[in-house]
Amino acid sequence: MLPNKILPFLLLTLIASLPAWSASPTDWNAPRGRVVELHSCELFAGSCVVSSEVGMQNHYALRVWQFDSGQLNGVPLTGLTVALLEKSDVNLADATKPARAVVAYLPTGISAEQKAALTAWARTNTTVKLGDADVKSVNLQTQIAEDKVTFFAGKDVVFNGGTPLACNVGGCGEMLWYQPRSETSSFVVDELGQSRIVEPRLSLKWTDHGRRTLFVGRFGYTDLPVPALCGAPKTASL
């Protein structure tokens, strides 16, 4: 081969050997936002605490999704919130365990299309049949920003995050025992301030305070930095 043809040949060979660059897998229309999970057992604790709760506690879980952007079935979700309350006879902190009964909370004043989209989102996040009677439109107030987490669904379903504590390893071997039930891009463990959940449809009265029972994170995002597991200075703004 002539010298003046060697370099182009080598370049073509090199280019052919390189891996093909695919288009970005990110779907900018996919729903993304912030998610909070309230559980009825401690998520980061010592084995002595977890073993005492695993059979008798965490039969309840409340999940809240706040959408930053995206759409579902062609319906924009930006700024909307939906919550799903689950009850079971098993430990719902174990993400593989199914719920037995659910109630979904939607904001008032939304369009029929938005209601259908939020209901569809709730249905895809539970294996329990979510009938129309299990969907409630109530006054929803949600704040998942900076270092503050609050949620109100009417007057009877409320909780707020407390000051997050560091995940210190104590004499009982504290560690993270569970993962969120929801798909998350990243998450931290927060300490609960106070919660009061009263849902007659599930015959449920559930109150708690001052324990590490909250997952706070983001969903639908890519390439997020991994925050501190507990005690991050701004846990809700991952």
TILO-404977 format. One record per residue (C-alpha): residue number from 1; x, y, z. Coordinates in nm, 4 decimals. Example, Ala and Ser with C-alpha at 12.3 -4.5 7.8 and 13.67 -1.06 7.14 Angstrom:
2
{num 1	u 1.2300	v -0.4500	w 0.7800} .
{num 2	u 1.3670	v -0.1060	w 0.7140} .
***
This chain:
238
{num 1	u 0.0000	v 0.0000	w 0.0000} .
{num 2	u 0.1307	v 0.3452	w -0.0871} .
{num 3	u 0.2473	v 0.5598	w 0.2093} .
{num 4	u -0.0010	v 0.8369	w 0.1312} .
{num 5	u -0.2855	v 0.5858	w 0.1615} .
{num 6	u -0.1719	v 0.4243	w 0.4852} .
{num 7	u -0.2867	v 0.7047	w 0.7216} .
{num 8	u -0.6454	v 0.7262	w 0.5851} .
{num 9	u -0.6709	v 0.3480	w 0.6007} .
{num 10	u -0.5536	v 0.3421	w 0.9627} .
{num 11	u -0.7995	v 0.6164	w 1.0569} .
{num 12	u -1.0893	v 0.4290	w 0.8976} .
{num 13	u -0.9837	v 0.1122	w 1.0782} .
{num 14	u -0.9643	v 0.2954	w 1.4117} .
{num 15	u -1.3050	v 0.4569	w 1.3650} .
{num 16	u -1.4629	v 0.1238	w 1.2749} .
{num 17	u -1.3216	v -0.0314	w 1.5901} .
{num 18	u -1.4665	v 0.2321	w 1.8227} .
{num 19	u -1.7949	v 0.1567	w 2.0057} .
{num 20	u -2.0978	v 0.3203	w 1.8522} .
{num 21	u -2.2385	v 0.6150	w 2.0503} .
{num 22	u -2.6088	v 0.5661	w 2.1019} .
{num 23	u -2.8616	v 0.8398	w 2.1539} .
{num 24	u -2.9141	v 0.9514	w 2.5116} .
{num 25	u -3.1551	v 0.7127	w 2.6875} .
{num 26	u -3.3046	v 1.0026	w 2.8817} .
{num 27	u -3.6716	v 1.0585	w 2.8048} .
{num 28	u -3.7329	v 1.4217	w 2.8866} .
{num 29	u -4.1076	v 1.3611	w 2.8874} .
{num 30	u -4.0786	v 1.0919	w 3.1540} .
{num 31	u -4.2158	v 1.1864	w 3.4969} .
{num 32	u -3.9536	v 1.3036	w 3.7443} .
{num 33	u -3.9646	v 1.4698	w 4.0805} .
{num 34	u -3.9397	v 1.4029	w 4.4522} .
{num 35	u -4.0711	v 1.1153	w 4.6567} .
{num 36	u -4.1209	v 1.0581	w 5.0282} .
{num 37	u -4.2035	v 0.7301	w 5.1980} .
{num 38	u -4.3302	v 0.7144	w 5.5533} .
{num 39	u -4.3061	v 0.3721	w 5.7144} .
{num 40	u -4.4324	v 0.2412	w 6.0467} .
{num 41	u -4.0953	v 0.0992	w 6.1441} .
{num 42	u -3.7404	v 0.2306	w 6.1643} .
{num 43	u -3.5413	v 0.2057	w 5.8434} .
{num 44	u -3.1935	v 0.2724	w 5.9825} .
{num 45	u -3.1605	v 0.1062	w 6.3212} .
{num 46	u -2.9855	v -0.1611	w 6.5197} .
{num 47	u -3.0619	v -0.5280	w 6.4770} .
{num 48	u -3.2216	v -0.5390	w 6.8204} .
{num 49	u -3.4731	v -0.2714	w 6.7163} .
{num 50	u -3.5379	v -0.4244	w 6.3746} .
{num 51	u -3.5896	v -0.7740	w 6.5095} .
{num 52	u -3.8456	v -0.6421	w 6.7564} .
{num 53	u -4.0369	v -0.4605	w 6.4809} .
{num 54	u -4.0098	v -0.6863	w 6.1787} .
{num 55	u -4.3059	v -0.9072	w 6.2660} .
{num 56	u -4.5304	v -0.6633	w 6.4479} .
{num 57	u -4.4557	v -0.3247	w 6.2904} .
{num 58	u -4.4572	v -0.1601	w 5.9474} .
{num 59	u -4.7865	v -0.2912	w 5.8254} .
{num 60	u -4.8473	v 0.0622	w 5.6946} .
{num 61	u -4.6692	v 0.2809	w 5.4408} .
{num 62	u -4.7532	v 0.6181	w 5.2897} .
{num 63	u -4.5828	v 0.7249	w 4.9683} .
{num 64	u -4.5977	v 1.0765	w 4.8224} .
{num 65	u -4.4808	v 1.1755	w 4.4729} .
{num 66	u -4.4359	v 1.5416	w 4.3812} .
{num 67	u -4.3757	v 1.5910	w 4.0079} .
{num 68	u -4.1166	v 1.8430	w 3.8929} .
{num 69	u -4.1808	v 1.7749	w 3.5247} .
{num 70	u -4.2839	v 1.5117	w 3.2725} .
{num 71	u -4.6101	v 1.3657	w 3.1532} .
{num 72	u -4.8089	v 1.0449	w 3.1634} .
{num 73	u -5.0333	v 0.9318	w 2.8796} .
{num 74	u -4.9762	v 1.2734	w 2.7231} .
{num 75	u -5.0953	v 1.4611	w 3.0339} .
{num 76	u -4.8454	v 1.7109	w 3.1895} .
{num 77	u -4.7781	v 1.6366	w 3.5575} .
{num 78	u -4.5607	v 1.9347	w 3.6517} .
{num 79	u -4.6514	v 2.0681	w 3.9955} .
{num 80	u -4.8953	v 1.7882	w 4.0794} .
{num 81	u -4.8860	v 1.5517	w 4.3771} .
{num 82	u -5.0313	v 1.2072	w 4.4389} .
{num 83	u -5.0117	v 0.9913	w 4.7518} .
{num 84	u -5.0700	v 0.6218	w 4.8123} .
{num 85	u -5.1501	v 0.4765	w 5.1546} .
{num 86	u -5.0920	v 0.1031	w 5.1897} .
{num 87	u -5.1925	v -0.1471	w 5.4564} .
{num 88	u -5.0906	v -0.5100	w 5.4851} .
{num 89	u -5.0476	v -0.8023	w 5.7197} .
{num 90	u -4.6754	v -0.8151	w 5.6365} .
{num 91	u -4.3816	v -0.5805	w 5.6698} .
{num 92	u -4.4161	v -0.3196	w 5.3945} .
{num 93	u -4.0634	v -0.1903	w 5.4508} .
{num 94	u -3.9654	v -0.5008	w 5.2565} .
{num 95	u -4.0200	v -0.3730	w 4.9025} .
{num 96	u -4.1012	v -0.7237	w 4.7795} .
{num 97	u -4.4022	v -0.7616	w 5.0099} .
{num 98	u -4.7454	v -0.6865	w 4.8635} .
{num 99	u -4.9984	v -0.4537	w 5.0183} .
{num 100	u -5.3466	v -0.5783	w 5.1016} .
{num 101	u -5.5452	v -0.2547	w 5.0784} .
{num 102	u -5.4746	v 0.0941	w 4.9469} .
{num 103	u -5.6173	v 0.4436	w 4.9261} .
{num 104	u -5.4916	v 0.7086	w 4.6825} .
{num 105	u -5.5074	v 1.0835	w 4.7517} .
{num 106	u -5.5332	v 1.3325	w 4.4643} .
{num 107	u -5.5481	v 1.7123	w 4.4775} .
{num 108	u -5.8772	v 1.8915	w 4.4269} .
{num 109	u -5.9325	v 2.1295	w 4.1381} .
{num 110	u -5.7521	v 1.9269	w 3.8723} .
{num 111	u -5.8875	v 1.8302	w 3.5319} .
{num 112	u -6.0400	v 1.4927	w 3.4515} .
{num 113	u -5.7321	v 1.4132	w 3.2417} .
{num 114	u -5.4968	v 1.4962	w 3.5277} .
{num 115	u -5.7041	v 1.2884	w 3.7678} .
{num 116	u -5.6893	v 0.9929	w 3.5296} .
{num 117	u -5.3111	v 1.0303	w 3.4891} .
{num 118	u -5.2446	v 1.0508	w 3.8643} .
{num 119	u -5.4728	v 0.7548	w 3.9291} .
{num 120	u -5.2863	v 0.5575	w 3.6630} .
{num 121	u -4.9575	v 0.6454	w 3.8325} .
{num 122	u -5.0880	v 0.5201	w 4.1676} .
{num 123	u -5.2156	v 0.1997	w 4.0069} .
{num 124	u -4.8764	v 0.1246	w 3.8523} .
{num 125	u -4.7161	v 0.1530	w 4.1956} .
{num 126	u -4.9260	v -0.1089	w 4.3714} .
{num 127	u -5.0382	v -0.4637	w 4.3029} .
{num 128	u -5.3687	v -0.4026	w 4.4823} .
{num 129	u -5.6717	v -0.3206	w 4.2705} .
{num 130	u -5.7337	v 0.0510	w 4.3102} .
{num 131	u -6.1018	v 0.1096	w 4.2484} .
{num 132	u -6.2712	v 0.4445	w 4.2009} .
{num 133	u -6.3981	v 0.4305	w 4.5596} .
{num 134	u -6.0366	v 0.4027	w 4.6786} .
{num 135	u -5.9397	v 0.7357	w 4.5184} .
{num 136	u -6.0002	v 1.0504	w 4.7222} .
{num 137	u -5.9761	v 1.4109	w 4.6074} .
{num 138	u -5.8655	v 1.6195	w 4.9052} .
{num 139	u -5.6786	v 1.9375	w 4.9839} .
{num 140	u -5.3157	v 1.8335	w 4.9323} .
{num 141	u -5.0299	v 2.0456	w 5.0639} .
{num 142	u -4.6792	v 1.9201	w 4.9994} .
{num 143	u -4.3377	v 2.0704	w 5.0597} .
{num 144	u -4.0288	v 1.8667	w 4.9763} .
{num 145	u -3.7609	v 2.1309	w 4.9485} .
{num 146	u -3.4417	v 2.2346	w 5.1205} .
{num 147	u -3.4428	v 2.0770	w 5.4677} .
{num 148	u -3.8189	v 2.0689	w 5.5187} .
{num 149	u -4.0637	v 1.7899	w 5.4466} .
{num 150	u -4.4352	v 1.8370	w 5.5136} .
{num 151	u -4.7479	v 1.6722	w 5.3781} .
{num 152	u -5.1187	v 1.7281	w 5.4372} .
{num 153	u -5.4042	v 1.5336	w 5.2782} .
{num 154	u -5.6995	v 1.6985	w 5.4385} .
{num 155	u -5.6893	v 1.7077	w 5.8175} .
{num 156	u -5.6404	v 1.3408	w 5.8925} .
{num 157	u -5.3348	v 1.2431	w 5.6878} .
{num 158	u -5.0389	v 1.4588	w 5.7898} .
{num 159	u -4.6696	v 1.4249	w 5.8634} .
{num 160	u -4.3535	v 1.6308	w 5.8750} .
{num 161	u -3.9841	v 1.5562	w 5.8780} .
{num 162	u -3.7714	v 1.6341	w 6.1793} .
{num 163	u -3.4066	v 1.7318	w 6.2042} .
{num 164	u -3.2085	v 1.4516	w 6.0406} .
{num 165	u -2.9563	v 1.2774	w 6.2609} .
{num 166	u -2.6249	v 1.1290	w 6.1610} .
{num 167	u -2.6229	v 0.7546	w 6.0962} .
{num 168	u -2.3972	v 0.6731	w 6.3873} .
{num 169	u -2.3212	v 0.3097	w 6.4481} .
{num 170	u -2.4064	v 0.2328	w 6.8080} .
{num 171	u -2.3886	v -0.0702	w 7.0291} .
{num 172	u -2.6769	v -0.2392	w 6.8509} .
{num 173	u -2.5111	v -0.2394	w 6.5082} .
{num 174	u -2.7155	v 0.0320	w 6.3377} .
{num 175	u -2.7434	v -0.0012	w 5.9613} .
{num 176	u -2.9842	v 0.0435	w 5.6702} .
{num 177	u -3.2155	v -0.2574	w 5.6645} .
{num 178	u -3.4562	v -0.1646	w 5.3864} .
{num 179	u -3.4785	v -0.0001	w 5.0455} .
{num 180	u -3.7607	v 0.2285	w 4.9243} .
{num 181	u -4.0702	v 0.0634	w 4.7784} .
{num 182	u -4.0639	v 0.3257	w 4.5031} .
{num 183	u -3.8103	v 0.3473	w 4.2240} .
{num 184	u -3.5675	v 0.6251	w 4.3159} .
{num 185	u -3.2706	v 0.7975	w 4.1567} .
{num 186	u -3.1262	v 0.8664	w 4.5012} .
{num 187	u -3.2532	v 0.8769	w 4.8567} .
{num 188	u -3.1650	v 0.9470	w 5.2175} .
{num 189	u -3.3142	v 0.8490	w 5.5522} .
{num 190	u -3.4823	v 1.1286	w 5.7462} .
{num 191	u -3.6131	v 1.1384	w 6.0981} .
{num 192	u -3.9857	v 1.1817	w 6.1352} .
{num 193	u -4.1093	v 1.4845	w 6.3251} .
{num 194	u -4.4689	v 1.3832	w 6.3819} .
{num 195	u -4.7314	v 1.1935	w 6.1859} .
{num 196	u -5.1031	v 1.1334	w 6.2189} .
{num 197	u -5.2766	v 0.9052	w 5.9695} .
{num 198	u -5.6481	v 0.8379	w 6.0116} .
{num 199	u -5.8174	v 0.6528	w 5.7259} .
{num 200	u -6.1612	v 0.5026	w 5.8000} .
{num 201	u -6.1629	v 0.3173	w 5.4667} .
{num 202	u -5.8675	v 0.1095	w 5.5910} .
{num 203	u -5.9818	v 0.1108	w 5.9568} .
{num 204	u -5.6470	v 0.2749	w 6.0241} .
{num 205	u -5.5291	v 0.5044	w 6.3018} .
{num 206	u -5.1528	v 0.5462	w 6.2924} .
{num 207	u -4.9453	v 0.8015	w 6.4815} .
{num 208	u -4.5700	v 0.8227	w 6.5321} .
{num 209	u -4.2883	v 1.0672	w 6.6029} .
{num 210	u -3.9139	v 1.1074	w 6.6386} .
{num 211	u -3.7880	v 0.7949	w 6.4596} .
{num 212	u -3.5960	v 0.7246	w 6.1392} .
{num 213	u -3.9006	v 0.6175	w 5.9392} .
{num 214	u -3.8746	v 0.8438	w 5.6320} .
{num 215	u -3.7168	v 0.7858	w 5.2928} .
{num 216	u -3.6742	v 1.1131	w 5.1028} .
{num 217	u -3.5455	v 1.1112	w 4.7461} .
{num 218	u -3.5825	v 1.1870	w 4.3786} .
{num 219	u -3.7187	v 0.9736	w 4.0961} .
{num 220	u -3.6765	v 0.9848	w 3.7206} .
{num 221	u -3.3411	v 1.1629	w 3.7273} .
{num 222	u -3.0046	v 1.0326	w 3.6070} .
{num 223	u -2.6479	v 1.0922	w 3.7250} .
{num 224	u -2.7459	v 1.2288	w 4.0654} .
{num 225	u -2.4729	v 1.2461	w 4.3291} .
{num 226	u -2.5080	v 0.9991	w 4.6130} .
{num 227	u -2.5934	v 1.1962	w 4.9280} .
{num 228	u -2.5102	v 1.1070	w 5.2837} .
{num 229	u -2.7401	v 0.8286	w 5.3982} .
{num 230	u -2.8553	v 1.0138	w 5.7078} .
{num 231	u -2.8012	v 1.3604	w 5.8413} .
{num 232	u -2.7360	v 1.5291	w 5.5075} .
{num 233	u -2.7634	v 1.9057	w 5.5581} .
{num 234	u -3.0380	v 1.9373	w 5.2952} .
{num 235	u -3.1808	v 1.5914	w 5.2712} .
{num 236	u -3.4922	v 1.6878	w 5.0793} .
{num 237	u -3.3052	v 1.8717	w 4.8029} .
{num 238	u -3.1008	v 1.5781	w 4.6807} .
***
